[in-house]
Amino acid sequence: MNYYDQLEKAINFIEQNLCEDIKVEAVAGVAGYSYFHFHRIFEAVLGETVGNYIRLRRLTSAAYDIVYTDRRILDIALTYRFDSQEAFSRAFKKLYKVTPREYRKNRIETVIGSKKKMTTMGLKHLMNRVTVQPMIKEVLDIKIIGMRSKATINNNLIPKMWNDFNPRILEIESRTPQLRGYGICEVNPNYNMYEFNEDAEFNEIVGVEVENYDTIPPGMIAKALAGGKYAIFTHRGSVEFLRMTYQYIWGTWIIYSKYEVDLRDDFEFYDERFLGPNHDSSEFDIYIPIK
């Protein structure tokens, strides 16, 4: 059964009443379901409970106000239904790892914990284009040869990197028989992931898996991708919507899940399921390192 219309009504009701005393029973009533049935549907489709959605949306909206307005923190806390500034500060620091005052001082709208307002397109994306519950898997070390460059989320140079790299793949003599592509976001051990934002610069590597590093073509590098435990999400369809997948991973799943992000590279994995960046039937996996 397609629950899209009912979930859209529920989400719109939440967003319109974000600063009011919202009861989950009232949200379920708007959707036309019993509390228990609605609770199961909501978590299955959106990857979190109704209560968690409301809490994260309030905290994200409060964080936005802290960065982009000069309103008193107490007033912001009360607006988003916190009983006191102390209660708000505790919840805020648990999510963002800094106090509201420190967050305002930094003037950075971070990626982790940024729960964007759910749009019509965003809801359809969760229902059709991403696995909201990842597979958890232990992965062995992987040898990569590829090309490295710098990028940001807002200045996405990664498609150009692939365009430059793809014509040179045949130069890599030690590539595995089954072509396996990787897009790697290299972790900076000195960087605080809770300060990462859409303008933060990072190293990106695009490459293929190899059996050895005996011959490395000019202008390319060898990369040892560390093994370990990963949460694996599958993105379906065009890469045009990939940003929405990452917004779900970093804005919802990381916060709601029982897992902690490990300080290793996250990466995208491409195999025969990937039919091209704009193909509706394409699939590829996103590996998030966890403890």
C-alpha positions in Angstrom: 0.0 0.0 0.0 1.2 3.5 -0.8 1.1 5.7 2.3 2.4 8.8 0.6 -0.7 11.0 0.8 -1.3 10.2 4.5 2.4 10.8 5.4 2.4 14.1 3.5 -0.6 15.3 5.5 1.0 14.3 8.7 4.3 16.0 7.9 2.5 19.2 6.8 0.6 19.2 10.1 3.8 18.8 12.1 5.6 21.6 10.2 2.6 24.0 10.5 2.5 23.4 14.3 6.2 23.0 15.1 6.1 25.7 17.7 2.9 24.3 19.2 2.3 21.4 21.7 2.0 18.6 19.2 0.6 15.2 20.3 1.5 12.2 18.2 -2.1 11.0 18.5 -3.2 14.2 16.8 -0.7 13.7 14.0 -2.0 10.1 13.5 -5.5 11.4 13.4 -4.6 13.8 10.6 -3.2 10.9 8.7 -6.4 8.9 9.4 -4.8 6.0 11.3 -4.6 4.7 14.8 -1.6 5.8 16.9 0.0 2.3 16.8 -0.5 1.8 13.0 0.7 5.3 12.2 3.8 4.9 14.4 4.8 1.8 12.5 4.2 3.3 9.1 6.1 6.5 9.9 9.2 4.7 11.2 9.3 2.2 8.4 9.1 4.9 5.7 11.0 7.8 7.2 13.5 5.8 9.3 12.6 7.4 12.6 9.7 7.8 15.0 7.3 10.7 14.9 8.6 12.0 18.2 12.2 11.9 16.9 11.2 13.8 13.7 9.5 16.5 15.8 12.5 16.8 18.2 15.1 17.0 15.4 13.1 19.5 13.4 12.7 21.8 16.4 16.4 21.6 17.2 17.4 22.2 13.6 15.1 25.1 13.3 16.5 26.5 16.6 20.0 26.0 15.3 19.1 28.0 12.2 17.7 30.8 14.3 20.8 30.8 16.5 23.1 31.3 13.4 21.0 33.6 11.3 19.2 35.8 13.9 20.1 37.8 16.9 17.2 36.5 19.0 17.9 35.6 22.6 18.7 31.9 23.1 16.0 31.8 25.9 13.4 33.1 23.5 14.4 30.6 20.8 14.2 27.8 23.4 10.7 28.7 24.5 9.6 29.2 20.8 10.5 25.6 20.1 8.7 24.2 23.2 11.5 23.7 25.6 10.6 24.3 29.2 13.8 26.2 30.0 17.0 27.4 28.5 18.8 24.7 30.6 16.7 21.9 29.1 17.2 23.4 25.6 21.0 23.6 26.1 21.2 20.0 27.2 19.3 18.7 24.2 21.2 21.0 21.9 24.7 20.0 23.1 23.7 16.3 23.0 23.0 16.7 19.3 25.6 19.3 18.1 28.3 18.6 20.7 28.5 22.3 21.6 26.4 24.7 23.6 24.0 27.1 21.8 26.3 30.0 22.6 29.3 28.2 21.1 27.3 27.3 18.0 26.3 31.0 17.6 30.0 32.0 18.0 31.1 29.6 15.3 28.4 30.8 12.9 28.5 27.4 11.1 25.4 25.5 10.0 26.7 22.0 10.4 25.8 18.9 8.2 25.4 16.4 11.1 22.1 16.9 12.8 20.7 19.2 10.2 17.2 17.9 9.8 15.8 19.7 6.8 12.1 20.3 6.4 10.5 17.3 4.7 9.4 18.4 1.2 7.1 16.5 -1.3 10.2 15.5 -3.3 12.1 14.5 -0.1 9.3 12.2 1.0 9.1 10.6 -2.4 12.9 10.2 -2.3 12.8 8.3 1.0 10.1 6.1 -0.3 11.7 5.2 -3.6 15.4 6.2 -3.9 17.2 5.2 -0.7 17.2 2.4 1.8 16.3 4.1 5.1 17.6 1.1 7.1 21.2 0.2 6.0 22.9 -3.2 5.9 25.6 -3.5 8.5 28.7 -5.3 7.3 32.4 -6.0 8.0 34.6 -5.0 5.1 38.2 -6.0 4.4 40.9 -3.6 3.4 40.6 -2.5 -0.3 43.4 -1.4 -2.6 42.5 1.6 -4.9 44.3 3.5 -7.6 42.8 6.7 -8.7 43.0 10.5 -8.7 42.7 12.9 -5.8 41.3 16.5 -5.7 39.7 18.9 -3.3 35.9 19.6 -3.2 33.1 21.0 -1.1 29.4 20.0 -1.0 28.4 23.4 -2.4 31.2 23.4 -5.0 30.8 19.9 -6.3 33.7 19.1 -8.5 33.3 15.3 -8.2 31.5 14.8 -11.6 34.4 16.6 -13.3 36.8 14.3 -11.5 35.0 11.2 -12.8 35.0 12.8 -16.3 38.7 13.2 -16.2 39.4 9.8 -14.6 37.1 7.5 -16.7 39.0 7.8 -20.0 42.2 6.7 -18.2 40.9 3.6 -16.4 42.5 1.3 -19.0 45.9 2.6 -18.0 45.5 0.9 -14.7 46.9 -2.6 -15.5 46.3 -4.1 -12.0 42.6 -3.3 -11.9 40.4 -6.2 -10.8 38.6 -8.3 -13.5 35.2 -7.0 -12.4 35.4 -3.3 -12.6 34.7 -1.8 -9.2 34.6 2.0 -8.8 35.0 4.0 -5.7 34.3 7.6 -4.7 36.1 8.2 -1.4 35.7 11.1 0.9 39.0 11.1 2.9 38.7 11.8 6.6 40.9 14.4 8.1 42.0 13.1 11.6 42.4 16.7 12.8 38.9 17.7 11.7 35.9 17.8 14.0 33.0 16.2 12.0 30.5 18.2 14.1 31.9 21.3 12.5 31.7 20.1 9.0 29.4 22.2 6.8 28.5 22.5 3.1 31.4 24.9 2.4 34.1 22.8 4.2 36.8 21.6 1.9 37.7 17.9 1.8 39.8 15.5 -0.2 38.0 13.3 -2.7 39.4 10.3 -4.5 37.9 8.7 -7.5 39.3 5.3 -8.5 39.0 1.6 -9.1 39.9 -1.4 -7.1 43.2 -3.0 -7.9 45.1 -6.3 -7.0 48.4 -4.5 -6.4 50.2 -1.2 -6.6 53.0 -2.5 -8.9 52.3 0.1 -11.6 50.7 3.5 -10.9 50.0 5.7 -14.0 51.3 9.2 -14.0 49.0 11.7 -12.1 47.4 8.9 -10.1 47.8 7.8 -6.5 47.5 4.6 -4.5 45.0 4.5 -1.7 44.5 1.9 1.0 40.9 1.9 2.0 40.7 0.7 5.6 38.4 -2.2 6.4 36.0 -2.4 9.3 32.3 -2.1 10.1 30.2 -0.1 7.8 26.5 0.9 7.4 25.7 0.4 3.7 22.9 2.5 2.1 21.8 2.0 -1.5 21.0 5.1 -3.6 18.7 4.5 -6.6 18.3 6.6 -9.7 20.0 9.8 -10.9 22.8 11.3 -8.9 20.8 14.5 -9.2 19.1 13.4 -6.0 22.2 12.1 -4.2 22.3 15.2 -1.9 19.0 14.2 -0.5 20.3 10.7 0.4 23.2 12.2 2.3 20.9 14.7 4.0 18.9 11.7 5.3 22.1 9.8 6.4 23.7 12.7 8.2 20.6 14.6 9.3 18.5 11.6 10.5 20.1 8.2 10.5 23.3 9.1 12.2 21.4 10.8 15.0 18.6 8.2 15.4 20.6 5.0 15.1 22.5 3.2 17.9 25.7 3.4 16.0 28.6 5.9 16.3 30.5 7.2 13.3 34.1 5.9 13.2 37.0 8.1 12.1 37.6 6.4 8.7 36.8 7.3 5.1 33.3 7.1 3.9 32.9 6.1 0.2 30.6 5.3 -2.7 30.8 1.9 -4.4 29.9 1.4 -8.1 29.5 -2.0 -9.8 27.4 -3.4 -12.6 24.3 -2.0 -11.1 25.4 1.6 -11.9 24.1 2.4 -15.4 25.2 6.0 -15.5 24.8 9.2 -13.5 21.4 10.1 -15.0 19.8 6.7 -15.4 16.6 6.1 -13.4 17.5 2.4 -12.8 21.0 3.0 -11.6 22.0 1.8 -8.1 25.2 2.3 -6.1 26.1 1.9 -2.4 27.2 4.4 0.2 29.4 3.1 3.0 29.5 5.0 6.3 32.1 3.8 8.8 30.7 2.9 12.2 31.9 1.5 15.5 
